[in-house]
Amino acid sequence: MFSTAVSLLAVLHAHPSSLECADDATTRLVVGATIMGAPTVAAAAGETDIVVKSTGNGGIAITANTGFFFAAKAFGDGAVLTTSSALVPFTSNCTNQVFFNGTGAEASATYTLTANAKATSVVVGYAAMPGPVSLVTVDL
């Protein structure tokens, strides 16, 4: 019973909704930071658990497999993201950062974001909790 409660608490603490809204200089969505007590690392080449692609004109498509969670941040002075999925809301008090707000049991799906013209890049951080947070950067 105790271990179940500790595991549940760890998952709740590790959910990407816990990631704060930060500016470009203080964000933890950079390689070498720590999120959820785990290091942030560059995603391995050929990664297929989450595929992040530019679709042109500031569009980003994130295809996530079941069990994976992510957060995405647009970098650049005045950068803003838009999202069309209720499962990908904005981080509290943020217009340039979103997160996957699912349970982890959702089927694999593709989520689309659009960055405005002031965005220079979008970083997507993802993990199957708990564990290292892998980062993918899409230059715009």
Phi and psi in degrees as a GROMACS rama.xvg file:
@    title "Ramachandran Plot"
@    xaxis  label "Phi"
@    yaxis  label "Psi"
@TYPE xy
-61.8478  -43.9447  PHE-2
-65.5655  -33.4893  SER-3
-64.999  -42.4706  THR-4
-65.2247  -41.0392  ALA-5
-65.4015  -42.2345  VAL-6
-62.1239  -43.539  SER-7
-62.9177  -42.8887  LEU-8
-62.6526  -41.3361  LEU-9
-62.1512  -42.7005  ALA-10
-65.0233  -43.6814  VAL-11
-63.149  -39.3274  LEU-12
-70.0338  -29.9517  HIS-13
-86.5346  -8.38591  ALA-14
-61.0222  140.547  HIS-15
-63.0061  -12.2491  PRO-16
-66.4434  -17.4054  SER-17
-79.2724  -11.6847  SER-18
-73.8531  126.095  LEU-19
-73.3123  159.249  GLU-20
-81.7366  120.545  CYS-21
-132.156  160.33  ALA-22
-79.6882  177.059  ASP-23
-59.8606  -32.8047  ASP-24
-79.8455  -24.1761  ALA-25
-115.091  0.969818  THR-26
-62.3522  150.555  THR-27
-95.1809  3.6385  ARG-28
-86.4831  53.5399  LEU-29
-137.192  149.449  VAL-30
-60.4875  133.535  VAL-31
98.8995  -8.01646  GLY-32
-82.3095  -179.983  ALA-33
-124.899  128.63  THR-34
-131.051  131.863  ILE-35
59.1657  30.9499  MET-36
73.7477  9.40522  GLY-37
-122.749  154.401  ALA-38
-74.619  152.493  PRO-39
-93.6808  134.169  THR-40
-134.093  156.402  VAL-41
-67.879  137.597  ALA-42
-62.2525  144.415  ALA-43
-68.0676  145.837  ALA-44
-61.0676  137.992  ALA-45
78.1584  13.0351  GLY-46
-57.0504  136.927  GLU-47
-122.307  -4.74344  THR-48
-68.3479  -37.2542  ASP-49
-137.058  127.502  ILE-50
-112.667  126.662  VAL-51
-117.616  125.616  VAL-52
-136.212  145.043  LYS-53
-78.9033  136.77  SER-54
-109.51  9.05971  THR-55
88.9214  155.454  GLY-56
53.3155  37.8965  ASN-57
84.0768  0.881754  GLY-58
-80.6924  141.087  GLY-59
-131.332  128.769  ILE-60
-109.275  125.497  ALA-61
-115.678  113.483  ILE-62
-103.868  115.848  THR-63
-115.28  133.074  ALA-64
-78.373  160.582  ASN-65
-54.5911  136.075  THR-66
92.2598  -6.10893  GLY-67
-103.77  142.551  PHE-68
-118.603  153.713  PHE-69
-149.1  160.517  PHE-70
-132.749  148.525  ALA-71
-134.105  139.958  ALA-72
-133.069  133.677  LYS-73
-90.1455  130.223  ALA-74
-100.651  151.744  PHE-75
124.207  145.602  GLY-76
-64.3925  117.2  ASP-77
85.957  9.8816  GLY-78
-65.6641  138.96  ALA-79
-137.686  141.156  VAL-80
-108.954  152.311  LEU-81
-124.198  150.386  THR-82
-137.471  148.507  THR-83
-114.097  6.52412  SER-84
-112.783  132.657  SER-85
-64.7699  -21.6924  ALA-86
-79.776  -4.35677  LEU-87
-128.62  73.8081  VAL-88
-83.5583  172.24  PRO-89
-76.751  146.212  PHE-90
-63.1422  145.356  THR-91
-50.3749  130.862  SER-92
61.5184  30.8784  ASN-93
-129.272  145.414  CYS-94
-117.642  -2.43028  THR-95
-121.595  13.3907  ASN-96
-143.082  133.954  GLN-97
-129.809  168.688  VAL-98
-148.745  155.112  PHE-99
-79.2778  121.149  PHE-100
-108.941  40.386  ASN-101
-94.2911  -172.434  GLY-102
-98.0269  -14.3153  THR-103
98.7567  -10.9163  GLY-104
-95.8164  -3.63472  ALA-105
-64.7435  147.825  GLU-106
-64.9252  156.489  ALA-107
-52.6167  139.041  SER-108
-155.314  163.966  ALA-109
-110.095  132.155  THR-110
-116.84  137.308  TYR-111
-112.333  132.559  THR-112
-121.405  155.843  LEU-113
-132.669  129.783  THR-114
-100  144.432  ALA-115
-74.5309  175.634  ASN-116
-66.9157  -18.7377  ALA-117
-80.8345  -11.5312  LYS-118
-75.9259  135.659  ALA-119
-99.4964  -25.854  THR-120
-162.476  163.737  SER-121
-127.855  131.485  VAL-122
-110.777  132.193  VAL-123
-114.764  122.477  VAL-124
-107.31  134.066  GLY-125
-145.205  157.044  TYR-126
-162.872  155.91  ALA-127
-99.3118  111.09  ALA-128
-66.9266  148.913  MET-129
-83.5561  165.354  PRO-130
154.671  177.694  GLY-131
-56.7587  149.636  PRO-132
-100.757  116.76  VAL-133
-87.308  142.55  SER-134
-119.592  136.102  LEU-135
-122.245  131.011  VAL-136
-111.649  131.066  THR-137
-114.498  114.056  VAL-138
-78.3125  138.1  ASP-139
